[in-house]
Amino acid sequence: MRSGFTVLEIVIVGVFAGLLLILFFVQKANIDAMERDEDRKIAINAMYYALEESYYKDHGYYPESISEENIKVIDPALWTDPMGNNLGEPGSSYSYQPANCENGKCKEYILKADLEKEDAYIKYNRN
């Protein structure tokens, strides 16, 4: 008698290992997308609190546009989404939409992040 594995046993183990690898990479992609979504939420929250707690309290209105130049209290890296696009650039998952503006002074805004695994994350002005 010979000892060892048959070709059928090796094929079955190979197929099983292949399925496990596919499952691993699918789950890894989902976890990575969820982490990018969390990063987007953190950035939108930082922008929101910077607008409400810093900009609005100092000026009494919201700006027509936001960037590192007029909102200096947050980490500059947060203006760039996980895909490398800055707020306001084409393809960015972040958007700032001012409303009810007059002479560059706005009374309302909408901050939004397009997420991969959930609906868009939206923050409205508080005041």
N, CA, C and O atoms as a DFTB+ gen file, in Angstrom:
508 C
 N C O
     1  1       0.832      -1.190       0.000
     2  2       0.000       0.000       0.000
     3  2       0.878       1.255       0.000
     4  3       1.951       1.295       0.603
     5  1       0.397       2.239      -0.675
     6  2       1.089       3.526      -0.718
     7  2       0.440       4.489       0.269
     8  3      -0.775       4.482       0.468
     9  1       1.275       5.308       0.874
    10  2       0.711       6.327       1.748
    11  2       0.782       7.677       1.033
    12  3       1.642       7.889       0.178
    13  1      -0.120       8.579       1.386
    14  2      -0.153       9.899       0.771
    15  2      -1.585      10.307       0.474
    16  3      -2.541       9.621       0.836
    17  1      -1.701      11.428      -0.187
    18  2      -3.027      11.956      -0.498
    19  2      -3.396      11.637      -1.936
    20  3      -2.532      11.562      -2.810
    21  1      -4.677      11.450      -2.171
    22  2      -5.145      11.240      -3.539
    23  2      -5.323      12.599      -4.200
    24  3      -5.381      13.629      -3.528
    25  1      -5.407      12.586      -5.508
    26  2      -5.620      13.825      -6.257
    27  2      -6.939      14.461      -5.839
    28  3      -7.015      15.684      -5.718
    29  1      -7.958      13.681      -5.621
    30  2      -9.274      14.191      -5.217
    31  2      -9.174      14.920      -3.873
    32  3      -9.761      15.990      -3.714
    33  1      -8.455      14.370      -2.925
    34  2      -8.300      15.017      -1.625
    35  2      -7.564      16.357      -1.766
    36  3      -7.943      17.341      -1.132
    37  1      -6.549      16.393      -2.568
    38  2      -5.801      17.626      -2.785
    39  2      -6.678      18.684      -3.463
    40  3      -6.618      19.857      -3.094
    41  1      -7.481      18.290      -4.437
    42  2      -8.386      19.215      -5.124
    43  2      -9.418      19.769      -4.145
    44  3      -9.701      20.967      -4.161
    45  1      -9.977      18.922      -3.303
    46  2     -10.993      19.370      -2.338
    47  2     -10.378      20.369      -1.358
    48  3     -10.994      21.394      -1.064
    49  1      -9.191      20.095      -0.853
    50  2      -8.522      21.025       0.059
    51  2      -8.208      22.337      -0.662
    52  3      -8.357      23.411      -0.079
    53  1      -7.778      22.262      -1.915
    54  2      -7.486      23.468      -2.698
    55  2      -8.722      24.322      -2.915
    56  3      -8.661      25.545      -2.784
    57  1      -9.841      23.697      -3.244
    58  2     -11.098      24.430      -3.441
    59  2     -11.539      25.080      -2.134
    60  3     -11.949      26.241      -2.119
    61  1     -11.455      24.336      -1.050
    62  2     -11.825      24.877       0.259
    63  2     -10.941      26.079       0.618
    64  3     -11.441      27.108       1.072
    65  1      -9.619      25.941       0.411
    66  2      -8.703      27.049       0.696
    67  2      -9.002      28.253      -0.191
    68  3      -8.922      29.393       0.267
    69  1      -9.344      28.014      -1.451
    70  2      -9.705      29.096      -2.364
    71  2     -10.957      29.832      -1.903
    72  3     -11.014      31.060      -1.956
    73  1     -11.958      29.084      -1.452
    74  2     -13.184      29.711      -0.945
    75  2     -12.902      30.551       0.302
    76  3     -13.449      31.643       0.460
    77  1     -12.053      30.037       1.176
    78  2     -11.691      30.810       2.365
    79  2     -10.966      32.104       1.994
    80  3     -11.208      33.148       2.601
    81  1     -10.090      32.039       1.013
    82  2      -9.384      33.247       0.564
    83  2     -10.342      34.260      -0.041
    84  3     -10.228      35.457       0.220
    85  1     -11.279      33.791      -0.842
    86  2     -12.276      34.697      -1.431
    87  2     -13.085      35.359      -0.330
    88  3     -13.292      36.572      -0.357
    89  1     -13.544      34.575       0.639
    90  2     -14.314      35.127       1.754
    91  2     -13.484      36.150       2.530
    92  3     -13.997      37.202       2.913
    93  1     -12.214      35.849       2.761
    94  2     -11.336      36.768       3.477
    95  2     -11.221      38.102       2.747
    96  3     -11.365      39.156       3.366
    97  1     -10.963      38.070       1.444
    98  2     -10.767      39.314       0.705
    99  2     -12.055      40.118       0.556
   100  3     -12.012      41.348       0.530
   101  1     -13.191      39.447       0.459
   102  2     -14.475      40.162       0.408
   103  2     -14.720      40.865       1.738
   104  3     -15.114      42.032       1.760
   105  1     -14.493      40.172       2.837
   106  2     -14.690      40.787       4.150
   107  2     -13.694      41.910       4.390
   108  3     -14.050      42.939       4.965
   109  1     -12.466      41.729       3.961
   110  2     -11.461      42.782       4.110
   111  2     -11.879      44.034       3.340
   112  3     -11.721      45.148       3.839
   113  1     -12.408      43.859       2.133
   114  2     -12.866      45.007       1.350
   115  2     -14.015      45.720       2.059
   116  3     -14.074      46.949       2.061
   117  1     -14.929      44.955       2.661
   118  2     -16.036      45.560       3.404
   119  2     -15.544      46.315       4.630
   120  3     -16.024      47.411       4.920
   121  1     -14.598      45.741       5.343
   122  2     -14.063      46.405       6.533
   123  2     -13.310      47.671       6.142
   124  3     -13.435      48.695       6.814
   125  1     -12.541      47.617       5.078
   126  2     -11.824      48.808       4.605
   127  2     -12.800      49.921       4.220
   128  3     -12.562      51.087       4.533
   129  1     -13.894      49.568       3.543
   130  2     -14.895      50.564       3.146
   131  2     -15.565      51.168       4.381
   132  3     -15.827      52.370       4.417
   133  1     -15.842      50.342       5.391
   134  2     -16.448      50.863       6.621
   135  2     -15.486      51.799       7.347
   136  3     -15.921      52.797       7.922
   137  1     -14.195      51.499       7.332
   138  2     -13.203      52.388       7.946
   139  2     -13.126      53.721       7.202
   140  3     -13.005      54.774       7.829
   141  1     -13.194      53.682       5.875
   142  2     -13.187      54.937       5.100
   143  2     -14.440      55.749       5.407
   144  3     -14.376      56.975       5.495
   145  1     -15.580      55.078       5.570
   146  2     -16.819      55.777       5.938
   147  2     -16.686      56.441       7.305
   148  3     -17.143      57.569       7.494
   149  1     -16.070      55.757       8.250
   150  2     -15.855      56.354       9.577
   151  2     -14.940      57.570       9.486
   152  3     -15.176      58.574      10.159
   153  1     -13.899      57.490       8.661
   154  2     -13.016      58.644       8.456
   155  2     -13.790      59.820       7.876
   156  3     -13.562      60.967       8.263
   157  1     -14.696      59.545       6.958
   158  2     -15.518      60.618       6.369
   159  2     -16.412      61.257       7.425
   160  3     -16.547      62.480       7.463
   161  1     -17.020      60.449       8.274
   162  2     -17.885      60.977       9.332
   163  2     -17.087      61.840      10.308
   164  3     -17.554      62.893      10.741
   165  1     -15.891      61.388      10.645
   166  2     -15.034      62.162      11.557
   167  2     -14.706      63.518      10.947
   168  3     -14.753      64.536      11.637
   169  1     -14.376      63.540       9.665
   170  2     -14.042      64.802       8.998
   171  2     -15.243      65.735       8.950
   172  3     -15.107      66.927       9.226
   173  1     -16.418      65.211       8.605
   174  2     -17.622      66.053       8.545
   175  2     -17.959      66.593       9.928
   176  3     -18.339      67.756      10.060
   177  1     -17.827      65.767      10.957
   178  2     -18.084      66.251      12.317
   179  2     -17.097      67.337      12.713
   180  3     -17.483      68.318      13.349
   181  1     -15.836      67.180      12.349
   182  2     -14.837      68.214      12.668
   183  2     -15.182      69.528      11.967
   184  3     -15.097      70.595      12.575
   185  1     -15.569      69.456      10.700
   186  2     -15.964      70.665       9.965
   187  2     -17.195      71.297      10.593
   188  3     -17.266      72.515      10.756
   189  1     -18.160      70.464      10.944
   190  2     -19.401      70.940      11.551
   191  2     -19.115      71.691      12.854
   192  3     -19.584      72.814      13.040
   193  1     -18.349      71.076      13.747
   194  2     -18.071      71.734      15.024
   195  2     -17.177      72.950      14.860
   196  3     -17.291      73.904      15.629
   197  1     -16.294      72.936      13.881
   198  2     -15.483      74.129      13.604
   199  2     -16.376      75.275      13.123
   200  3     -16.181      76.426      13.515
   201  1     -17.346      74.958      12.282
   202  2     -18.269      75.994      11.807
   203  2     -19.134      76.527      12.946
   204  3     -19.315      77.737      13.083
   205  1     -19.662      75.627      13.753
   206  2     -20.594      76.037      14.806
   207  2     -19.891      76.685      16.001
   208  3     -20.305      77.744      16.473
   209  1     -18.832      76.046      16.484
   210  2     -18.200      76.491      17.721
   211  2     -17.140      77.569      17.512
   212  3     -16.814      78.304      18.444
   213  1     -16.613      77.666      16.329
   214  2     -15.563      78.652      16.095
   215  2     -16.035      79.754      15.145
   216  3     -16.116      80.922      15.527
   217  1     -16.341      79.376      13.923
   218  2     -16.645      80.384      12.907
   219  2     -17.909      81.171      13.242
   220  3     -17.883      82.402      13.259
   221  1     -19.012      80.479      13.507
   222  2     -20.279      81.169      13.760
   223  2     -20.199      82.036      15.017
   224  3     -20.701      83.160      15.030
   225  1     -19.576      81.521      16.061
   226  2     -19.467      82.309      17.303
   227  2     -18.643      83.566      17.089
   228  3     -18.925      84.598      17.697
   229  1     -17.623      83.498      16.232
   230  2     -16.775      84.670      15.979
   231  2     -17.403      85.661      15.012
   232  3     -17.197      86.867      15.148
   233  1     -18.163      85.175      14.038
   234  2     -18.663      86.044      12.969
   235  2     -20.179      86.278      12.982
   236  3     -20.644      87.304      12.486
   237  1     -20.942      85.356      13.532
   238  2     -22.395      85.492      13.554
   239  2     -23.071      85.050      12.266
   240  3     -24.269      85.270      12.088
   241  1     -22.329      84.439      11.383
   242  2     -22.873      83.899      10.121
   243  2     -21.955      82.772       9.662
   244  3     -20.898      82.533      10.245
   245  1     -22.381      82.086       8.604
   246  2     -21.578      81.010       8.017
   247  2     -20.957      81.501       6.706
   248  3     -21.534      82.358       6.036
   249  1     -19.799      80.973       6.338
   250  2     -19.154      81.429       5.103
   251  2     -19.807      80.830       3.855
   252  3     -20.511      79.823       3.925
   253  1     -19.557      81.476       2.715
   254  2     -20.065      80.966       1.439
   255  2     -19.321      79.723       0.984
   256  3     -19.870      78.898       0.254
   257  1     -18.080      79.589       1.411
   258  2     -17.303      78.387       1.128
   259  2     -16.388      78.136       2.319
   260  3     -16.060      79.055       3.070
   261  1     -15.985      76.892       2.482
   262  2     -15.083      76.570       3.580
   263  2     -13.815      75.918       3.033
   264  3     -13.839      75.198       2.035
   265  1     -12.714      76.195       3.718
   266  2     -11.426      75.619       3.354
   267  2     -10.472      75.826       4.531
   268  3     -10.858      76.361       5.570
   269  1      -9.242      75.401       4.355
   270  2      -8.222      75.591       5.391
   271  2      -7.981      77.067       5.694
   272  3      -7.616      77.427       6.814
   273  1      -8.190      77.924       4.682
   274  2      -7.905      79.339       4.852
   275  2      -8.869      80.026       5.814
   276  3      -8.448      80.867       6.608
   277  1     -10.148      79.683       5.757
   278  2     -11.094      80.381       6.631
   279  2     -11.542      79.553       7.842
   280  3     -12.145      80.101       8.764
   281  1     -11.263      78.266       7.855
   282  2     -11.550      77.423       9.020
   283  2     -10.216      76.796       9.434
   284  3      -9.850      75.724       8.950
   285  1      -9.510      77.457      10.311
   286  2      -8.144      77.036      10.652
   287  2      -8.068      76.160      11.892
   288  3      -6.974      75.730      12.258
   289  1      -9.169      75.882      12.543
   290  2      -9.114      75.177      13.823
   291  2      -9.111      73.657      13.695
   292  3      -9.001      72.961      14.704
   293  1      -9.230      73.129      12.486
   294  2      -9.213      71.673      12.341
   295  2      -7.956      71.224      11.607
   296  3      -7.303      72.009      10.919
   297  1      -7.640      69.980      11.763
   298  2      -6.475      69.384      11.114
   299  2      -6.610      69.525       9.595
   300  3      -7.625      69.107       9.038
   301  1      -5.630      70.095       8.920
   302  2      -5.714      70.271       7.463
   303  2      -5.919      68.972       6.688
   304  3      -6.469      68.993       5.587
   305  1      -5.492      67.860       7.238
   306  2      -5.661      66.569       6.559
   307  2      -7.141      66.182       6.430
   308  3      -7.496      65.384       5.563
   309  1      -7.998      66.738       7.279
   310  2      -9.418      66.381       7.240
   311  2     -10.151      66.971       6.036
   312  3     -11.267      66.548       5.732
   313  1      -9.547      67.935       5.349
   314  2     -10.176      68.508       4.160
   315  2     -10.096      67.555       2.972
   316  3     -10.799      67.736       1.978
   317  1      -9.248      66.550       3.075
   318  2      -9.057      65.582       1.996
   319  2      -9.778      64.288       2.338
   320  3      -9.565      63.717       3.408
   321  1     -10.629      63.826       1.433
   322  2     -11.366      62.587       1.695
   323  2     -10.441      61.375       1.567
   324  3      -9.315      61.511       1.087
   325  1     -10.898      60.198       1.987
   326  2     -10.041      59.004       1.942
   327  2      -9.542      58.631       0.543
   328  3      -8.598      57.850       0.420
   329  1     -10.145      59.162      -0.492
   330  2      -9.707      58.865      -1.849
   331  2      -8.723      59.914      -2.376
   332  3      -8.256      59.817      -3.511
   333  1      -8.409      60.923      -1.543
   334  2      -7.402      61.918      -1.914
   335  2      -7.942      63.186      -2.546
   336  3      -7.163      63.998      -3.045
   337  1      -9.254      63.381      -2.542
   338  2      -9.855      64.591      -3.127
   339  2     -10.209      65.587      -2.028
   340  3     -10.760      65.212      -0.993
   341  1      -9.891      66.846      -2.258
   342  2     -10.221      67.903      -1.299
   343  2     -11.677      68.319      -1.433
   344  3     -12.296      68.160      -2.485
   345  1     -12.205      68.853      -0.343
   346  2     -13.562      69.381      -0.337
   347  2     -13.721      70.374      -1.477
   348  3     -12.897      71.275      -1.635
   349  1     -14.764      70.220      -2.265
   350  2     -15.034      71.134      -3.365
   351  2     -14.451      70.706      -4.699
   352  3     -14.853      71.228      -5.738
   353  1     -13.512      69.767      -4.696
   354  2     -12.947      69.264      -5.950
   355  2     -13.904      68.263      -6.582
   356  3     -14.669      67.601      -5.881
   357  1     -13.860      68.152      -7.907
   358  2     -14.664      67.114      -8.557
   359  2     -14.255      65.729      -8.046
   360  3     -13.067      65.435      -7.920
   361  1     -15.223      64.904      -7.761
   362  2     -14.957      63.556      -7.279
   363  2     -14.819      63.447      -5.774
   364  3     -14.694      62.343      -5.245
   365  1     -14.840      64.579      -5.071
   366  2     -14.731      64.535      -3.615
   367  2     -16.003      63.957      -3.017
   368  3     -17.102      64.213      -3.509
   369  1     -15.852      63.185      -1.964
   370  2     -17.040      62.657      -1.298
   371  2     -17.584      63.651      -0.270
   372  3     -18.606      63.387       0.365
   373  1     -16.902      64.803      -0.101
   374  2     -17.358      65.851       0.811
   375  2     -17.983      66.999       0.017
   376  3     -17.517      67.349      -1.067
   377  1     -19.042      67.574       0.576
   378  2     -19.598      68.773      -0.049
   379  2     -20.120      69.732       1.025
   380  3     -20.603      69.316       2.078
   381  1     -20.008      71.010       0.725
   382  2     -20.523      72.083       1.574
   383  2     -21.447      72.908       0.709
   384  3     -21.040      73.432      -0.328
   385  1     -22.705      73.023       1.143
   386  2     -23.703      73.764       0.373
   387  2     -24.282      74.880       1.241
   388  3     -25.138      74.626       2.089
   389  1     -23.818      76.116       1.034
   390  2     -24.389      77.221       1.794
   391  2     -25.776      77.582       1.251
   392  3     -26.100      77.299       0.098
   393  1     -26.567      78.196       2.087
   394  2     -27.911      78.605       1.668
   395  2     -28.270      79.910       2.363
   396  3     -27.714      80.266       3.402
   397  1     -29.216      80.608       1.754
   398  2     -29.724      81.847       2.326
   399  2     -28.578      82.838       2.561
   400  3     -28.405      83.371       3.658
   401  1     -27.796      83.069       1.486
   402  2     -26.593      83.918       1.577
   403  2     -26.862      85.325       1.039
   404  3     -27.659      85.532       0.124
   405  1     -26.164      86.270       1.646
   406  2     -26.214      87.647       1.184
   407  2     -24.859      88.281       1.469
   408  3     -24.421      88.320       2.618
   409  1     -24.195      88.775       0.432
   410  2     -22.874      89.400       0.551
   411  2     -21.840      88.494       1.229
   412  3     -21.040      88.956       2.043
   413  1     -21.864      87.214       0.889
   414  2     -20.886      86.276       1.451
   415  2     -21.202      85.785       2.842
   416  3     -20.440      85.008       3.418
   417  1     -22.326      86.231       3.392
   418  2     -22.733      85.814       4.733
   419  2     -23.959      84.924       4.606
   420  3     -24.989      85.334       4.071
   421  1     -23.835      83.722       5.098
   422  2     -24.919      82.738       4.942
   423  2     -25.554      82.417       6.282
   424  3     -24.900      82.451       7.325
   425  1     -26.832      82.106       6.233
   426  2     -27.570      81.773       7.445
   427  2     -27.718      80.266       7.628
   428  3     -28.044      79.800       8.720
   429  1     -27.480      79.505       6.563
   430  2     -27.666      78.059       6.627
   431  2     -26.603      77.353       5.791
   432  3     -25.951      77.968       4.947
   433  1     -26.440      76.066       6.036
   434  2     -25.561      75.242       5.204
   435  2     -25.915      73.773       5.377
   436  3     -26.632      73.383       6.299
   437  1     -25.395      72.985       4.471
   438  2     -25.476      71.525       4.554
   439  2     -24.073      70.978       4.303
   440  3     -23.458      71.284       3.282
   441  1     -23.578      70.183       5.218
   442  2     -22.324      69.449       5.046
   443  2     -22.698      68.002       4.749
   444  3     -23.569      67.431       5.405
   445  1     -22.038      67.415       3.761
   446  2     -22.423      66.065       3.363
   447  2     -21.199      65.254       2.987
   448  3     -20.261      65.756       2.370
   449  1     -21.230      63.989       3.373
   450  2     -20.205      63.026       2.946
   451  2     -20.929      61.846       2.303
   452  3     -21.818      61.249       2.910
   453  1     -20.549      61.522       1.091
   454  2     -21.091      60.337       0.434
   455  2     -20.333      59.130       0.951
   456  3     -19.108      59.067       0.853
   457  1     -21.066      58.171       1.504
   458  2     -20.461      56.987       2.100
   459  2     -20.578      55.787       1.164
   460  3     -21.419      55.769       0.266
   461  1     -19.735      54.800       1.381
   462  2     -19.731      53.610       0.544
   463  2     -20.719      52.554       1.025
   464  3     -21.353      51.885       0.209
   465  1     -20.856      52.396       2.334
   466  2     -21.659      51.305       2.883
   467  2     -22.966      51.769       3.520
   468  3     -23.760      50.943       3.972
   469  1     -23.194      53.071       3.560
   470  2     -24.397      53.628       4.173
   471  2     -24.915      54.764       3.307
   472  3     -24.287      55.153       2.322
   473  1     -26.066      55.285       3.691
   474  2     -26.574      56.486       3.033
   475  2     -25.649      57.658       3.358
   476  3     -24.813      57.574       4.257
   477  1     -25.810      58.730       2.626
   478  2     -24.973      59.916       2.828
   479  2     -25.074      60.393       4.279
   480  3     -26.131      60.311       4.904
   481  1     -23.964      60.887       4.792
   482  2     -23.894      61.440       6.147
   483  2     -24.053      62.944       6.011
   484  3     -23.227      63.604       5.380
   485  1     -25.115      63.493       6.603
   486  2     -25.465      64.900       6.408
   487  2     -25.571      65.614       7.741
   488  3     -26.162      65.099       8.690
   489  1     -24.991      66.807       7.803
   490  2     -25.088      67.680       8.966
   491  2     -25.638      69.026       8.498
   492  3     -25.174      69.591       7.507
   493  1     -26.622      69.523       9.219
   494  2     -27.233      70.826       8.932
   495  2     -26.776      71.825       9.977
   496  3     -26.388      71.451      11.084
   497  1     -26.825      73.104       9.615
   498  2     -26.442      74.136      10.564
   499  2     -27.307      74.041      11.827
   500  3     -28.472      73.647      11.784
   501  1     -26.698      74.412      12.933
   502  2     -27.383      74.348      14.228
   503  2     -28.133      75.632      14.524
   504  3     -29.241      75.583      15.058
   505  1     -27.556      76.782      14.189
   506  2     -28.129      78.096      14.552
   507  2     -29.098      78.606      13.511
   508  3     -29.660      79.690      13.669
